[in-house]
Structures are given as structure tokens and as C-alpha cells.
Amino acid sequence: MMLTKPRQVALGALIIALGLVAASWAGGAYGYSFPRVVSLIVLTLAVVLLAVEILAPGQAEEGAISIPWGSIIPALAIFFLLLLALRILGFYVTTLVGFVVISSVYMPGLSSSRKILLNIVIGTGFLAVLFGVFTALLKVQFPKGLLL
């Protein structure tokens, strides 16, 4: 079996998925059902990806396009910085700041003050939905910080 680039990606996804499953099942039993379900879904998708690549090799390369890393790297850098700030600021403040910064970077048009105000309003609504679904409905605990 030749290890082509799509197969390398599929194997990498499978390794990452197995790591997620191991990490989610390593903790205690209470409160870990949501991450466990998500990790099993990711594992299933990784297995399907590998199976498709083995059963129909080369099909992914036909429609492949190059990844525009120049437009993706700023978002990855922002996500990394937000992960570092998560314990200090807390989940809700970090999510709002992240949403405002990322949407301000990637939203064309509007003047900067209007853009930031619009992003704060939309981000606050987004946080209200997140709070309602995860904290109130599903009872998922988010990381706490100095601000929330």
C-alpha cells in the first residue's frame, strides 16, 4: 500500500481522533459524556475518511485545490492567542473578544468603528445562544477566569 498524500492526511486524522478518544475517556465518568460523544463522532469520520481513501484511491486528488494559507494563518494565530488567554479571561469574555477580532479581520467593508460595534452586538447574541444551549440546557461547565 503506497502512502500517498491523501492517505497520510487520513492516517493523521485517525491518529488525532484516537488521541481525542483516549483523552476524553481518561477522565472521571461524571460530566464527560458530551466530549466522549464528540470524540467518537470524530473517530467515526476519520475511519470513514481512511476507508474511502483505501477503497477509492486517488479520487480526492481529482478535485483537490490548494489551501490559501495566507488567509488562514491569521485566524490560527488568533485562536492560539485566545487559548492562552482563556484561563485568564474566562470562556465568555475570551469568546466575545475572539469573535470581535476574527470578524473584524475577515469582514470587508464598513468603517472600523461601525464594524467593531456590529461585531460586538452579534458576538453578544452569539454568547447568549451559547450560554443558553451549553450552560443552561446541557449543564456544561466552561473554564472560569478572572472576568467570568
DSSP file (Angstrom, degrees, kcal/mol; ACC not computed):
  #  RESIDUE AA STRUCTURE BP1 BP2  ACC     N-H-->O    O-->H-N    N-H-->O    O-->H-N    TCO  KAPPA ALPHA  PHI   PSI    X-CA   Y-CA   Z-CA
    1    1 A M              0   0    0      0, 0.0     2,-0.3     0, 0.0    53,-0.0   0.000 360.0 360.0 360.0 120.2    0.0    0.0    0.0
    2    2 A M        -     0   0    0      1,-0.1     2,-1.4     5,-0.0     5,-0.1  -0.588 360.0-131.7 -79.5 137.5    1.5    3.3   -1.2
    3    3 A L        +     0   0    0     -2,-0.3    -1,-0.1     4,-0.1     2,-0.0  -0.649  36.0 178.5 -93.8  82.0    1.3    6.1    1.3
    4    4 A T     >  -     0   0    0     -2,-1.4     4,-2.4     1,-0.1     5,-0.2  -0.233  44.6 -98.2 -76.1 170.4    0.0    9.0   -0.8
    5    5 A K  H  > S+     0   0    0      1,-0.2     4,-2.3     2,-0.2     5,-0.2   0.910 123.6  50.7 -60.3 -45.4   -0.7   12.4    0.5
    6    6 A P  H  > S+     0   0    0      0, 0.0     4,-2.3     0, 0.0    -1,-0.2   0.879 111.5  49.3 -60.8 -34.9   -4.5   11.8    0.9
    7    7 A R  H  > S+     0   0    0      2,-0.2     4,-2.8     1,-0.2    -2,-0.2   0.875 108.5  52.9 -70.4 -36.1   -3.7    8.6    2.8
    8    8 A Q  H  X S+     0   0    0     -4,-2.4     4,-2.6     2,-0.2    -1,-0.2   0.919 110.4  48.0 -61.7 -42.8   -1.2   10.5    5.0
    9    9 A V  H  X S+     0   0    0     -4,-2.3     4,-2.6     2,-0.2    -2,-0.2   0.922 112.4  48.8 -63.3 -44.1   -4.0   13.0    5.8
   10   10 A A  H  X S+     0   0    0     -4,-2.3     4,-2.1     2,-0.2    40,-0.2   0.907 112.9  47.1 -63.9 -42.4   -6.5   10.2    6.6
   11   11 A L  H  X S+     0   0    0     -4,-2.8     4,-2.4     2,-0.2    -1,-0.2   0.897 111.6  51.4 -66.1 -39.5   -4.0    8.4    8.8
   12   12 A G  H  X S+     0   0    0     -4,-2.6     4,-2.4     2,-0.2    -2,-0.2   0.910 109.8  49.6 -62.0 -42.4   -3.2   11.7   10.6
   13   13 A A  H  X S+     0   0    0     -4,-2.6     4,-2.5     1,-0.2    -1,-0.2   0.894 110.7  50.6 -63.2 -39.3   -6.9   12.4   11.2
   14   14 A L  H  X S+     0   0    0     -4,-2.1     4,-2.5    32,-0.2    -2,-0.2   0.904 110.3  48.9 -65.5 -41.6   -7.2    8.8   12.6
   15   15 A I  H  X S+     0   0    0     -4,-2.4     4,-2.0     2,-0.2    -2,-0.2   0.923 113.2  47.0 -64.2 -44.4   -4.3    9.3   15.0
   16   16 A I  H  X S+     0   0    0     -4,-2.4     4,-2.3     2,-0.2    -2,-0.2   0.912 112.0  50.9 -63.1 -42.1   -5.7   12.7   16.2
   17   17 A A  H  X S+     0   0    0     -4,-2.5     4,-2.5     1,-0.2    26,-0.2   0.900 108.8  50.9 -63.4 -41.2   -9.1   11.1   16.6
   18   18 A L  H  X S+     0   0    0     -4,-2.5     4,-2.5     1,-0.2    -1,-0.2   0.884 109.5  51.4 -63.8 -37.2   -7.7    8.2   18.6
   19   19 A G  H  X S+     0   0    0     -4,-2.0     4,-2.5     2,-0.2    -2,-0.2   0.899 109.7  49.6 -63.9 -41.1   -5.9   10.8   20.8
   20   20 A L  H  X S+     0   0    0     -4,-2.3     4,-2.5     2,-0.2    -2,-0.2   0.909 111.4  48.7 -64.1 -41.9   -9.2   12.7   21.4
   21   21 A V  H  X S+     0   0    0     -4,-2.5     4,-1.9    18,-0.2    -2,-0.2   0.936 112.7  48.0 -63.1 -45.7  -11.0    9.5   22.3
   22   22 A A  H  X S+     0   0    0     -4,-2.5     4,-0.8     1,-0.2    -2,-0.2   0.912 113.7  47.2 -61.8 -42.6   -8.2    8.5   24.7
   23   23 A A  H  X S+     0   0    0     -4,-2.5     4,-0.6     1,-0.2     3,-0.4   0.889 112.9  48.1 -67.3 -38.8   -8.2   12.0   26.3
   24   24 A S  H  < S+     0   0    0     -4,-2.5     3,-0.2     1,-0.2    -1,-0.2   0.799 115.4  44.1 -74.8 -27.0  -12.0   12.1   26.7
   25   25 A W  H  < S+     0   0    0     -4,-1.9    -1,-0.2    -5,-0.2    -2,-0.2   0.520  98.5  74.2 -92.6  -5.8  -12.2    8.6   28.2
   26   26 A A  H  < S+     0   0    0     -4,-0.8    -1,-0.2    -3,-0.4    -2,-0.2   0.771  86.1  75.3 -77.7 -25.2   -9.3    9.1   30.6
   27   27 A G  S  < S-     0   0    0     -4,-0.6     5,-0.0    -3,-0.2    -3,-0.0  -0.030  97.6 -68.6 -77.4-176.5  -11.2   11.4   32.9
   28   28 A G        -     0   0    0      2,-0.1    -1,-0.2     1,-0.1     4,-0.1  -0.149  44.7-112.2 -67.1 169.3  -13.8   10.6   35.5
   29   29 A A  S >  S+     0   0    0      2,-0.1     3,-0.9    -3,-0.1     2,-0.4   0.805  89.2  88.3 -76.5 -30.3  -17.2    9.4   34.5
   30   30 A Y  T 3  S-     0   0    0      1,-0.2    -2,-0.1     2,-0.1     0, 0.0  -0.555 101.7  -1.0 -80.0 128.1  -19.2   12.4   35.6
   31   31 A G  T 3  S+     0   0    0     -2,-0.4    -1,-0.2     1,-0.1   110,-0.2   0.545 102.5  99.4  81.3   8.4  -19.7   15.3   33.2
   32   32 A Y    <>  +     0   0    0     -3,-0.9     4,-1.7     1,-0.1     5,-0.2   0.254  46.4  99.2-109.8  12.5  -17.7   13.8   30.3
   33   33 A S  H  > S+     0   0    0      2,-0.2     4,-2.3     1,-0.2     5,-0.2   0.902  81.3  52.3 -69.2 -38.9  -20.5   12.4   28.2
   34   34 A F  H  > S+     0   0    0      2,-0.2     4,-2.3     1,-0.2     5,-0.2   0.954 112.3  43.3 -63.9 -50.8  -20.5   15.4   25.7
   35   35 A P  H  > S+     0   0    0      0, 0.0     4,-2.5     0, 0.0    -1,-0.2   0.861 113.5  54.0 -62.5 -32.5  -16.8   15.3   24.9
   36   36 A R  H  X S+     0   0    0     -4,-1.7     4,-2.1     2,-0.2    -2,-0.2   0.916 108.8  47.2 -67.4 -42.0  -16.9   11.5   24.7
   37   37 A V  H  X S+     0   0    0     -4,-2.3     4,-2.0     2,-0.2    -1,-0.2   0.929 113.5  48.5 -64.2 -44.5  -19.8   11.6   22.1
   38   38 A V  H  X S+     0   0    0     -4,-2.3     4,-2.4     1,-0.2    -2,-0.2   0.910 110.8  50.5 -62.5 -42.4  -17.9   14.3   20.1
   39   39 A S  H  X S+     0   0    0     -4,-2.5     4,-2.3     1,-0.2   -18,-0.2   0.875 109.7  50.5 -66.1 -35.7  -14.7   12.3   20.2
   40   40 A L  H  X S+     0   0    0     -4,-2.1     4,-2.3     2,-0.2    -1,-0.2   0.869 109.8  50.5 -68.6 -35.4  -16.5    9.1   19.0
   41   41 A I  H  X S+     0   0    0     -4,-2.0     4,-2.4     2,-0.2    -2,-0.2   0.924 111.1  48.6 -65.6 -43.8  -18.1   11.1   16.1
   42   42 A V  H  X S+     0   0    0     -4,-2.4     4,-2.2     1,-0.2    -2,-0.2   0.906 111.4  50.4 -62.4 -41.6  -14.6   12.4   15.1
   43   43 A L  H  X S+     0   0    0     -4,-2.3     4,-2.3   -26,-0.2    -1,-0.2   0.912 109.7  50.7 -62.2 -43.0  -13.2    8.9   15.3
   44   44 A T  H  X S+     0   0    0     -4,-2.3     4,-2.4     1,-0.2    -2,-0.2   0.923 110.8  48.3 -60.8 -45.1  -16.0    7.6   13.1
   45   45 A L  H  X S+     0   0    0     -4,-2.4     4,-2.4     1,-0.2    -1,-0.2   0.876 110.8  51.3 -64.6 -37.1  -15.4   10.3   10.5
   46   46 A A  H  X S+     0   0    0     -4,-2.2     4,-2.3     2,-0.2   -32,-0.2   0.896 110.1  48.9 -67.0 -39.5  -11.7    9.6   10.5
   47   47 A V  H  X S+     0   0    0     -4,-2.3     4,-2.6     2,-0.2    -2,-0.2   0.919 112.1  48.9 -64.9 -42.8  -12.3    5.9    9.9
   48   48 A V  H  X S+     0   0    0     -4,-2.4     4,-2.8     2,-0.2     5,-0.2   0.912 110.0  52.2 -62.5 -42.3  -14.7    6.7    7.1
   49   49 A L  H  X S+     0   0    0     -4,-2.4     4,-1.9     1,-0.2    -2,-0.2   0.921 112.4  44.8 -60.0 -44.9  -12.1    9.0    5.6
   50   50 A L  H  X S+     0   0    0     -4,-2.3     4,-2.1   -40,-0.2    -2,-0.2   0.904 113.1  51.1 -66.6 -41.0   -9.5    6.4    5.6
   51   51 A A  H  X S+     0   0    0     -4,-2.6     4,-2.9     2,-0.2     5,-0.3   0.912 109.9  49.4 -63.3 -42.9  -11.9    3.7    4.3
   52   52 A V  H  X S+     0   0    0     -4,-2.8     4,-2.6     1,-0.2    -1,-0.2   0.910 111.5  49.5 -62.6 -41.2  -12.9    5.9    1.4
   53   53 A E  H  < S+     0   0    0     -4,-1.9    -1,-0.2    -5,-0.2    -2,-0.2   0.855 114.8  44.0 -68.6 -33.3   -9.2    6.6    0.6
   54   54 A I  H  < S+     0   0    0     -4,-2.1    -2,-0.2     1,-0.1    -1,-0.2   0.906 119.1  41.6 -75.8 -41.3   -8.4    2.9    0.6
   55   55 A L  H  < S+     0   0    0     -4,-2.9    -2,-0.2     1,-0.3    -3,-0.2   0.817 130.2  25.6 -77.6 -31.3  -11.4    1.8   -1.4
   56   56 A A  S >< S-     0   0    0     -4,-2.6     3,-1.3    -5,-0.3     4,-0.3  -0.567  85.1-168.7-130.7  69.8  -11.4    4.6   -3.9
   57   57 A P  T 3   +     0   0    0      0, 0.0    -3,-0.1     0, 0.0    -4,-0.1  -0.273  66.8  15.6 -65.6 142.5   -7.8    5.8   -4.1
   58   58 A G  T 3> S+     0   0    0     -5,-0.1     4,-0.8     1,-0.1     3,-0.3   0.303  87.7 110.6  85.3 -10.4   -6.9    9.0   -5.9
   59   59 A Q  H X> S+     0   0    0     -3,-1.3     4,-0.8     1,-0.2     3,-0.5   0.853  76.1  55.3 -66.8 -33.1  -10.5   10.3   -6.1
   60   60 A A  H 34 S+     0   0    0     -4,-0.3    -1,-0.2     1,-0.2     3,-0.2   0.820 101.3  58.8 -69.1 -29.7   -9.7   13.1   -3.6
   61   61 A E  H >4 S+     0   0    0     -3,-0.3     3,-0.7     1,-0.2    -1,-0.2   0.761  93.4  67.2 -72.3 -23.7   -6.8   14.3   -5.8
   62   62 A E  H << S+     0   0    0     -4,-0.8    -1,-0.2    -3,-0.5    -2,-0.2   0.926 113.3  27.4 -63.8 -45.2   -9.0   15.0   -8.8
   63   63 A G  T 3< S+     0   0    0     -4,-0.8    -1,-0.2    -3,-0.2    -2,-0.2   0.201  92.3 135.4-101.7  16.3  -10.9   17.8   -7.2
   64   64 A A    <   -     0   0    0     -3,-0.7     2,-0.3    -4,-0.2    -3,-0.1  -0.374  32.0-170.5 -70.5 140.7   -8.2   19.0   -4.9
   65   65 A I        -     0   0    0     -2,-0.1     2,-0.1     0, 0.0    -2,-0.1  -0.893  30.1 -98.8-123.8 158.1   -7.5   22.7   -4.6
   66   66 A S        -     0   0    0     -2,-0.3     0, 0.0     1,-0.1     0, 0.0  -0.464  38.8-112.2 -76.8 151.1   -4.6   24.3   -2.8
   67   67 A I        -     0   0    0     -2,-0.1     2,-2.0     1,-0.1     3,-0.2  -0.696  19.1-131.7 -85.1 128.9   -5.1   25.7    0.7
   68   68 A P    >>  +     0   0    0      0, 0.0     3,-1.5     0, 0.0     4,-0.9  -0.511  34.9 171.0 -80.5  76.5   -5.0   29.5    1.0
   69   69 A W  H 3>  +     0   0    0     -2,-2.0     4,-2.7     1,-0.3     3,-0.3   0.786  67.7  68.0 -60.1 -29.7   -2.7   29.6    4.0
   70   70 A G  H 34 S+     0   0    0      1,-0.2    -1,-0.3     2,-0.2    -3,-0.0   0.818 107.7  37.8 -61.4 -30.4   -2.2   33.3    3.7
   71   71 A S  H <4 S+     0   0    0     -3,-1.5     4,-0.4     2,-0.1    -1,-0.2   0.613 118.6  49.3 -94.9 -12.9   -5.8   33.9    4.7
   72   72 A I  H  X S+     0   0    0     -4,-0.9     4,-2.0    -3,-0.3     3,-0.4   0.802  94.7  70.3 -92.9 -33.4   -5.9   31.1    7.3
   73   73 A I  H  X S+     0   0    0     -4,-2.7     4,-2.5     1,-0.2     5,-0.2   0.861  93.9  55.4 -58.5 -40.7   -2.8   31.8    9.3
   74   74 A P  H  > S+     0   0    0      0, 0.0     4,-2.3     0, 0.0    -1,-0.2   0.922 109.5  47.5 -59.3 -40.9   -4.1   35.0   10.9
   75   75 A A  H  > S+     0   0    0     -4,-0.4     4,-2.6    -3,-0.4    -2,-0.2   0.906 111.4  50.6 -65.6 -40.9   -7.2   33.1   12.3
   76   76 A L  H  X S+     0   0    0     -4,-2.0     4,-2.2     2,-0.2    -1,-0.2   0.896 110.7  49.3 -63.5 -39.5   -4.9   30.3   13.6
   77   77 A A  H  X S+     0   0    0     -4,-2.5     4,-2.3     2,-0.2    -2,-0.2   0.907 111.5  48.9 -65.3 -41.4   -2.7   32.8   15.3
   78   78 A I  H  X S+     0   0    0     -4,-2.3     4,-2.4    -5,-0.2    -2,-0.2   0.920 110.5  51.0 -64.3 -43.6   -5.7   34.5   16.9
   79   79 A F  H  X S+     0   0    0     -4,-2.6     4,-2.1     1,-0.2    -2,-0.2   0.911 110.0  50.3 -59.6 -42.7   -7.1   31.1   18.1
   80   80 A F  H  X S+     0   0    0     -4,-2.2     4,-1.6     1,-0.2    -1,-0.2   0.926 111.3  47.5 -62.8 -45.0   -3.8   30.2   19.6
   81   81 A L  H  X S+     0   0    0     -4,-2.3     4,-1.7     1,-0.2    -1,-0.2   0.876 110.5  52.9 -64.2 -36.9   -3.6   33.5   21.5
   82   82 A L  H  X S+     0   0    0     -4,-2.4     4,-1.0     1,-0.2    -1,-0.2   0.874 104.8  54.9 -67.1 -36.5   -7.2   33.1   22.7
   83   83 A L  H  < S+     0   0    0     -4,-2.1     4,-0.5     1,-0.2     3,-0.3   0.886 108.5  49.1 -62.0 -37.5   -6.3   29.6   24.1
   84   84 A L  H  < S+     0   0    0     -4,-1.6     3,-0.3     1,-0.2     4,-0.3   0.856 114.0  45.5 -68.3 -34.2   -3.6   31.3   26.1
   85   85 A A  H  X S+     0   0    0     -4,-1.7     4,-3.1     1,-0.2     5,-0.5   0.564  89.2  90.4 -84.7  -9.5   -6.0   33.9   27.4
   86   86 A L  H  X S+     0   0    0     -4,-1.0     4,-2.2    -3,-0.3    -1,-0.2   0.894  87.7  45.0 -58.6 -45.8   -8.8   31.5   28.2
   87   87 A R  H  4 S+     0   0    0     -4,-0.5    -1,-0.2    -3,-0.3    59,-0.2   0.795 118.3  44.6 -70.5 -27.1   -7.8   30.8   31.8
   88   88 A I  H  4 S+     0   0    0     -3,-0.3    58,-3.2    -4,-0.3    59,-0.6   0.936 126.2  26.7 -80.9 -49.8   -7.1   34.5   32.5
   89   89 A L  H  < S-     0   0    0     -4,-3.1    59,-0.6    56,-0.2     4,-0.4   0.738 105.1-125.3 -88.0 -24.2  -10.3   36.0   30.9
   90   90 A G     X  -     0   0    0     -4,-2.2     4,-1.9    -5,-0.5    54,-0.2  -0.164  32.6 -73.8  92.2 164.9  -12.7   33.1   31.2
   91   91 A F  H  > S+     0   0    0     52,-2.0     4,-2.6     1,-0.2     5,-0.2   0.927 124.7  47.1 -65.3 -48.6  -14.7   31.4   28.4
   92   92 A Y  H  > S+     0   0    0     51,-0.2     4,-2.2     2,-0.2    -1,-0.2   0.920 115.5  42.8 -67.4 -45.1  -17.3   34.1   27.7
   93   93 A V  H  > S+     0   0    0     -4,-0.4     4,-2.7     2,-0.2     5,-0.2   0.920 115.8  49.7 -67.0 -42.3  -15.0   37.1   27.6
   94   94 A T  H  X S+     0   0    0     -4,-1.9     4,-2.8     1,-0.2    -2,-0.2   0.902 110.9  50.0 -62.5 -40.8  -12.4   35.2   25.5
   95   95 A T  H  X S+     0   0    0     -4,-2.6     4,-2.7    -5,-0.2    -1,-0.2   0.917 112.1  47.2 -64.5 -42.9  -15.2   34.1   23.1
   96   96 A L  H  X S+     0   0    0     -4,-2.2     4,-2.5     2,-0.2    -2,-0.2   0.938 114.4  46.2 -64.1 -46.1  -16.5   37.6   22.7
   97   97 A V  H  X S+     0   0    0     -4,-2.7     4,-2.7     1,-0.2     5,-0.2   0.926 114.2  49.0 -62.1 -44.3  -13.0   39.1   22.2
   98   98 A G  H  X S+     0   0    0     -4,-2.8     4,-2.7    -5,-0.2     5,-0.3   0.913 111.2  48.9 -61.7 -43.5  -12.2   36.3   19.7
   99   99 A F  H  X S+     0   0    0     -4,-2.7     4,-2.5     1,-0.2     5,-0.3   0.932 113.4  46.8 -62.2 -45.6  -15.4   36.7   17.7
  100  100 A V  H  X S+     0   0    0     -4,-2.5     4,-1.9    -5,-0.2    -2,-0.2   0.919 115.7  44.9 -64.1 -43.8  -14.9   40.5   17.5
  101  101 A V  H  X S+     0   0    0     -4,-2.7     4,-2.1    -5,-0.2    -2,-0.2   0.947 116.7  43.8 -67.3 -48.4  -11.2   40.3   16.5
  102  102 A I  H  X S+     0   0    0     -4,-2.7     4,-2.3    -5,-0.2    -2,-0.2   0.925 116.4  46.1 -65.4 -44.0  -11.7   37.5   13.9
  103  103 A S  H  X S+     0   0    0     -4,-2.5     4,-1.5    -5,-0.3    -1,-0.2   0.844 111.9  52.3 -69.7 -30.5  -14.8   39.0   12.4
  104  104 A S  H  < S+     0   0    0     -4,-1.9    -1,-0.2    -5,-0.3    -2,-0.2   0.876 111.6  46.8 -69.2 -36.1  -13.2   42.4   12.3
  105  105 A V  H  < S+     0   0    0     -4,-2.1    -2,-0.2     1,-0.2    -1,-0.2   0.901 122.6  33.6 -69.9 -40.7  -10.2   40.9   10.4
  106  106 A Y  H  < S+     0   0    0     -4,-2.3    -2,-0.2    -5,-0.2    -1,-0.2   0.516  95.0  94.8 -98.4  -5.6  -12.2   39.0    7.9
  107  107 A M     <  -     0   0    0     -4,-1.5     2,-0.1    -5,-0.2     8,-0.0  -0.773  62.3-154.5 -90.7 116.4  -15.3   41.3    7.4
  108  108 A P        +     0   0    0      0, 0.0     2,-0.6     0, 0.0    -2,-0.1  -0.358  55.5  22.3 -80.2 166.5  -14.8   43.6    4.4
  109  109 A G  S    S+     0   0    0     -2,-0.1     6,-0.1     1,-0.0     3,-0.1  -0.728  77.7  92.4  96.1-120.2  -16.5   47.0    4.0
  110  110 A L  S    S-     0   0    0     -2,-0.6    -1,-0.0     4,-0.1    -3,-0.0   0.514  80.2 -90.4 -20.5 151.3  -17.8   49.0    6.9
  111  111 A S     >  -     0   0    0      1,-0.1     4,-2.8     4,-0.1     5,-0.2  -0.287  44.0-106.4 -64.6 158.7  -15.8   51.6    8.7
  112  112 A S  H  > S+     0   0    0      1,-0.2     4,-2.4     2,-0.2     5,-0.2   0.864 116.2  47.6 -63.0 -39.9  -13.8   50.3   11.7
  113  113 A S  H  > S+     0   0    0      2,-0.2     4,-2.1     1,-0.2    -1,-0.2   0.916 116.1  44.2 -69.9 -40.8  -15.9   51.8   14.5
  114  114 A R  H  > S+     0   0    0      2,-0.2     4,-2.6     1,-0.2     5,-0.2   0.898 113.7  51.8 -66.9 -39.4  -19.2   50.6   12.9
  115  115 A K  H  X S+     0   0    0     -4,-2.8     4,-2.5     2,-0.2    -2,-0.2   0.929 111.1  46.4 -62.6 -46.4  -17.7   47.2   12.2
  116  116 A I  H  X S+     0   0    0     -4,-2.4     4,-2.2    -5,-0.2    -1,-0.2   0.909 113.3  49.1 -65.5 -42.1  -16.5   46.7   15.8
  117  117 A L  H  X S+     0   0    0     -4,-2.1     4,-2.2     2,-0.2    -2,-0.2   0.928 112.6  47.7 -62.9 -45.2  -19.9   47.8   17.2
  118  118 A L  H  X S+     0   0    0     -4,-2.6     4,-2.6     1,-0.2     5,-0.2   0.907 112.0  50.2 -61.7 -42.1  -21.7   45.5   14.9
  119  119 A N  H  X S+     0   0    0     -4,-2.5     4,-2.7    -5,-0.2    -1,-0.2   0.857 109.2  51.5 -66.3 -35.5  -19.4   42.6   15.8
  120  120 A I  H  X S+     0   0    0     -4,-2.2     4,-2.3     2,-0.2    -1,-0.2   0.914 111.6  47.3 -66.6 -42.4  -19.9   43.3   19.5
  121  121 A V  H  X S+     0   0    0     -4,-2.2     4,-1.9     2,-0.2    -2,-0.2   0.944 116.4  42.9 -63.9 -48.2  -23.7   43.2   19.1
  122  122 A I  H  X S+     0   0    0     -4,-2.6     4,-2.4     1,-0.2    -2,-0.2   0.910 114.1  51.9 -65.1 -42.0  -23.6   40.0   17.0
  123  123 A G  H  X S+     0   0    0     -4,-2.7     4,-2.4    -5,-0.2    -1,-0.2   0.875 107.6  51.9 -62.5 -38.4  -21.0   38.4   19.4
  124  124 A T  H  X S+     0   0    0     -4,-2.3     4,-2.0     2,-0.2    -1,-0.2   0.901 110.5  48.1 -65.6 -40.5  -23.1   39.2   22.4
  125  125 A G  H  X S+     0   0    0     -4,-1.9     4,-2.0     2,-0.2    -2,-0.2   0.898 110.7  51.8 -64.2 -40.0  -26.1   37.5   20.8
  126  126 A F  H  X S+     0   0    0     -4,-2.4     4,-2.4     1,-0.2    -2,-0.2   0.904 109.6  49.5 -61.7 -42.6  -23.9   34.5   19.9
  127  127 A L  H  X S+     0   0    0     -4,-2.4     4,-3.0     2,-0.2    -1,-0.2   0.867 106.9  55.5 -65.5 -36.5  -22.7   34.3   23.5
  128  128 A A  H  X S+     0   0    0     -4,-2.0     4,-2.4     2,-0.2    -1,-0.2   0.914 109.9  46.0 -62.6 -41.4  -26.3   34.4   24.7
  129  129 A V  H  X S+     0   0    0     -4,-2.0     4,-2.7     2,-0.2     5,-0.3   0.927 113.1  49.9 -66.1 -44.4  -27.2   31.4   22.5
  130  130 A L  H  X>S+     0   0    0     -4,-2.4     4,-2.6     1,-0.2     5,-0.8   0.923 112.2  47.9 -58.5 -45.1  -24.0   29.6   23.7
  131  131 A F  I  X>S+     0   0    0     -4,-3.0     5,-2.4     1,-0.2     4,-0.8   0.928 113.2  48.0 -62.4 -45.0  -24.9   30.3   27.3
  132  132 A G  I  <>S+     0   0    0     -4,-2.4     5,-1.6    -5,-0.2    -2,-0.2   0.912 119.2  37.5 -62.8 -43.7  -28.5   29.1   26.8
  133  133 A V  I  <>S+     0   0    0     -4,-2.7     5,-2.1     3,-0.2    -2,-0.2   0.964 129.3  25.4 -75.5 -52.6  -27.6   25.9   25.0
  134  134 A F  I  <5S+     0   0    0     -4,-2.6     6,-2.8    -5,-0.3     5,-0.3   0.937 130.0  31.7 -84.6 -47.4  -24.5   24.8   26.8
  135  135 A T  I  <<S+     0   0    0     -4,-0.8    -3,-0.2    -5,-0.8     4,-0.2   0.949 130.7  28.9 -79.5 -48.6  -24.6   26.3   30.3
  136  136 A A  I   <S+     0   0    0     -5,-2.4    -3,-0.2     2,-0.1    -4,-0.2   0.932 132.6  28.2 -79.8 -46.3  -28.4   26.3   30.9
  137  137 A L  I   <S+     0   0    0     -5,-1.6    -3,-0.2    -6,-0.3    -4,-0.2   0.951 133.1  26.9 -83.8 -52.3  -29.6   23.4   28.8
  138  138 A L  S   <S-     0   0    0     -5,-2.1    -3,-0.2    -6,-0.1    -4,-0.2   0.600  92.2-134.7 -89.9 -12.0  -26.7   20.9   28.7
  139  139 A K        +     0   0    0     -5,-0.3     2,-0.4     1,-0.2    -4,-0.2   0.878  42.8 164.9  59.5  41.0  -25.1   22.0   32.0
  140  140 A V        -     0   0    0     -6,-2.8     2,-0.5  -106,-0.0    -1,-0.2  -0.756  32.8-133.4 -88.1 132.1  -21.6   22.0   30.5
  141  141 A Q        -     0   0    0     -2,-0.4     3,-0.0  -110,-0.2    -6,-0.0  -0.736  19.1-158.3 -89.2 131.1  -19.0   23.8   32.6
  142  142 A F        -     0   0    0     -2,-0.5     2,-0.1     1,-0.1   -50,-0.0  -0.700  34.9 -82.3-102.2 158.6  -16.7   26.2   30.8
  143  143 A P        -     0   0    0      0, 0.0   -52,-2.0     0, 0.0     2,-0.3  -0.364  45.9-140.2 -60.3 133.1  -13.3   27.4   32.0
  144  144 A K        +     0   0    0    -54,-0.2   -54,-0.3   -53,-0.1     2,-0.2  -0.688  24.7 175.9 -93.7 149.2  -13.6   30.2   34.6
  145  145 A G        -     0   0    0    -56,-0.4   -56,-0.2    -2,-0.3   -57,-0.2  -0.643  48.7 -77.3-134.7-166.6  -11.3   33.2   34.6
  146  146 A L  S    S+     0   0    0    -58,-3.2   -57,-0.2    -2,-0.2   -56,-0.1   0.866 129.0  36.9 -66.3 -36.9  -10.8   36.5   36.4
  147  147 A L              0   0    0    -59,-0.6    -1,-0.2   -58,-0.2   -57,-0.2   0.841 360.0 360.0 -89.9 -34.4  -13.6   38.2   34.5
  148  148 A L              0   0    0    -59,-0.6   -58,-0.2    -5,-0.1   -57,-0.2   0.268 360.0 360.0-162.2 360.0  -16.1   35.4   34.2
